[in-house]
Amino acid sequence: MKRVQFKMKLLHPRYWLSWFGIGLWWLLVQSFPFRLQIFLGNQLGDLLVKYGGSRRNIAQRNIERCYPNHSEKEKFELLREVLRSTAIGIFESGAAWFWPNWRIKKHFRLIGYDHLQAVEMHGKGVLFMGIHFTSIEMGAAFVNTVTSIDGFYRPHKNAVYEYVQARGRIHRNRKSQVIPNGDVRGIVKALRGGHFVNYAPDQDYGRKRSVFVPFLGVQAATVKAPAQLAKAGNAEIVPWVARRRADGGHEVEIYAPITSLLGKGDIEDANTMNRFIEARVNETPEQYLWVHRRFKTRPEGEEPFYKGI
């Protein structure tokens, strides 16, 4: 684990355009009223419905396969709301990384914090199991104003974006650190040390790290890591969700630990985890990150899920 360090190489002229873009993003999310940012996100989402290219098509394919009983009108309406929510998430990520703490806190209410406090009282670490709703970055930022959460550091081809993202995820709490993606030893060490580590398992991490179980009726490569990490780190798995409310505000809901439900084998554990995630997705399906290739890895012999996209 480590803090995020600024490196002088980021000042090289080849990064100047990147810094300019980050600066405009910072200025926009700092200066514009949040309701205006939501409005702009909705307008951008409507453009994505018409001109979204592969990401639009990925979301459409996911919705078609996961909600086959929806009418064509219902599927289109869900697609439109998904793309609006995804676009709003761009503004929310900027808020998560750039807003001051007081402004983040102003937009959130917290439900279920007692579940984290109970684990903390016993001195145990927490695998803080997030779900990829489009407000996840903003939700994690808010939680980091309340308690220390370690975040993941994923290499990016643009070093400036990588630095801004990594720093943005932990700068609100001096105790928070980043863990390189795939650093299993680092995760286990942090958990054994009583840290809270943010981990979102609802993405496709490939065949080697996963088992195939249904997710909303579709076989999905589902990671085996959560139960294994919790056992190795003597930690609890505590799920959480960030949602956008109808009144324009946000909430983070923290659930009771699900650790005791796991440890029954990779397949059963993956099923248990996916059933929990499914239930949360079905509560607000329009806010889920459907533009991700959740079903990219297929069982042997099955044709590509995103064929033609």
N, C-alpha and C positions, 0 to 999 in steps of 0.2 A: 504494500500500500504506500501511497505517497500523496503529497500535495501537488498541485499543478504549478509547474515552474515555467515562467516566461523565458524564452530563448531568443538571443539577439538575432539569430538567423531569420526570425519572423519579420524583421525590419527590411529584409532584402527587397529590392525593387520589384521582383517578380510577384511579391505578395501585396503590392500597393493597391491593386484593383480589388483584391479580396478585402482589405481593410476598409476601402471606400464603401464597398457593399455592406459590410458589417456596420459601418458608421451610419449609413442611411437607415438600416434596419433599426439600430439603436435609437436614432432620432425619431423615427416613426412611432415606435412603441412607447417612447417616453413622452412624446408631445401630443399625440392624438388621444382624445377621450376613448376609453375602452369600448363604449357603445359604438363609436364610429369604426373602430377596428373590427368589431363583430359585423357591422354592416358591410365593410369592405371585404371581409372574409366570405360573407354570403354572396356578394357579387362575383368574387373570384371563383367561388364554387359553381355558380351558374355558368361561368365561362368554361370551367372544366367539364361540365356535362356535355358541352358541344365540342370542345377542343382539347380534352384531357389526354388524348392519346393512350399509351399503354396503361397508365395508372387508372384511367377511367375504365378501360376494358378489363383490367384485373379485378377491380371492385365489382363490376357488373357480373363477371364470371363467378366470383365468390358468392354474391347475393343469389344468383340463379341456382347454384348448386346447394346452398345452405338453406334457402327458403323456397323450395320447389312448389309449395302449395300456395304461395302468394300469386295473386293475379298479375298480369303484365303491368297494369297501372300501379299496383302496390310496389312491385319491384322497381319501377322507374322512380316513383316517389321516394323510396328508400335510397336509391342510388343518388338522387339529387341531394337529399339531406346528408348523406355520407360525404359527398364531395364538398358540400358547404362546411360541414364539421371539420373535414380535413384541412380546408383552407383557413378556417378560423384557428386551427391548431398551429399554423405558421406564426400567426400573431401571438398566440399564447406562449409559444416557445421563446419568442423574443421577450415577452413579459417575464417568463420564468428565469431567463438568464440576465436580464438587464434591470428590471424594476427594483426599487428599494423594498426592504422588508415590509414597511408599513403599508405600501400599496398592495402587495401580495395578500397580506392579512385582511385587508379591507374587503377583498372579493371572496373570501372563503369562510366556510363554517366546517368544523371538524366533528365527526361522529365516530364514537367507538375508541377514543384515545385510551380509555381504561384498559383495553386489551393489551396495548403496548406497555403500559405502566405495570400491569400485572407480571408480564414477562421480565421486565427490567428489575422489578423488586426481587426476583429470584436470581438475578445476576446472569441470566442466559442471553445469548445472542439471538438475533432475529433475522431470518431470511424473509425480507419484506417483499412478498410476492405481488408485484404489480400486474396489471392487465393493460394491454395496449389500446386504451381509449385515447382519443385525440387530445385530451387535456392532461395526459400523463406527465408531461414535462412541468406544467404549471402546478400540478398537484404535488409532485415530488419537491418542487421548490418551496411550496407552502409548508410541507411536513418538515423540511430542513430548517424552518424558522422556529419550530417547536421542539425538535429533538435532532440529534445528529444521525444522518443517514449516509453511509458510504455508497458511492456511485461507481458505475463501470466506465472504463476508458476504452473506446474503440478506435483504432487507427483509422484515419480518413485521408484520402488522397490530397485534400487541401489542408495543409498544416495549420493555417490560420483558423479555419472552421473547427478543426480538431481541438485546438487550444481553447477557443471561445466556448465550445460545447462542454469540454471537460471542466473548465473553470466555472462555467455557468451552473453546473450541476452540484457543486459543493461549496461555492464561495460564501453562502449564507451562514455557514456554521464552521467555526474554526476547528472543530473536532472531526469534521467530515473529510474523508480522503477518497481518492480514486483507486480502483483496482483494475489492472489491465484485463481486457476481455480474454477469457480462457485461463486465467491464473487461478487454478483450483486451489493451490496451496495458499494463495493470498486470501481467498474467500474463507477457507476453513480457519486460517489463523485469525482473521477478523472476527468470525463467529465465536471462536473459542475465547476471544478477548472481550466478549460481551457487546460487540458492535452490532448495529443494525445495517444490513446490506441489502440494497435495492436489487431485485432480480425479477425480470419479467419472462416467464417461460412460454408464453403463447405465440412463439414464432417458430419458423422452420429452421432448425439448426443442423439439418442433414441426417443421413441414415445412421452413421456410426454412433451418434449420441442419443438416438431416439428409438422409440417403439411406435408401432402404428396402432392407434385407437381412434374411435369416431370423435369428431368434433362437429357438432350440428349436422350429423348424418353423413359426414364425409371422412374417410380414413385420413388421418393427419399424423405426420411425424411429430411425436410429442416427446420432449426431453425427459430423460430419466434423472436428471441432476438434482431437483429439489429435495427429494427424500434422502438421497445419498449425501448431499451437502449438509442437511440438517443433522443427520446421524453422525457424520464425521466431525461436525462443528459443535455438537451437543447444543443445538439451537432449536428454536421454534419457528414454524412456517406460519407467518401472519399475512393473510391476503389484504389487499387494499384496492380501492377504486377511486378515481377522480372523475367527477361528473360535472357537466355544465347544466345549470338549472334553468328553468323556463323564465325566471325573473332576471336573467342575465348574470346572476352570481354563480359561484361554484361551490362544490362540497367535496371533501375527502371522507370516505367511509372506511374505517378499519374494522375488520372482522375478527372473530375469535380464531385462535390458532387451529389449523387443520392437521397438525403433526400427528396426532393420535389416529387419524383416519388413514395414514400412510404406513409404509413398512410392510406391505402385504404382497410385494412382488412388483416388478416393473410395469406389467400390463395393468394390474389392478390399481396401482398408484396413479398411473397416467389417466386411467378412466375416471378415478375420483377427482383428480385435478381438473380434467376437461369438463366434467359435469358441473363443477363449481363455476368455472369460467363461462360455460354456456349460459348458466342461469343469470349471471351478471350481464352478459352481452344481450340476452333477450329482454332485459329491462330497458336498455337504451341502445338498440342495435344501430341507430343512426350515428352514434358517437364512437363506434368501434373503428379501428384502423383497417378497413377492408381493402385499402389500396396495397396492402402487403401481400406477397405471394405465400400465403399461409400453407398452401397445399402443393408447393413446388416439388418436394420429394415424394415420389409415388412408390407403392408396393411393387415388387418385381413383376414385370409383365404388363403393368397398367400403362396406358398411353399418357403422355404429358397432360397435366391438368390445364395448363395455359397454352395449349397448342394453338398456333395461329396468332398469338398476341405478342 
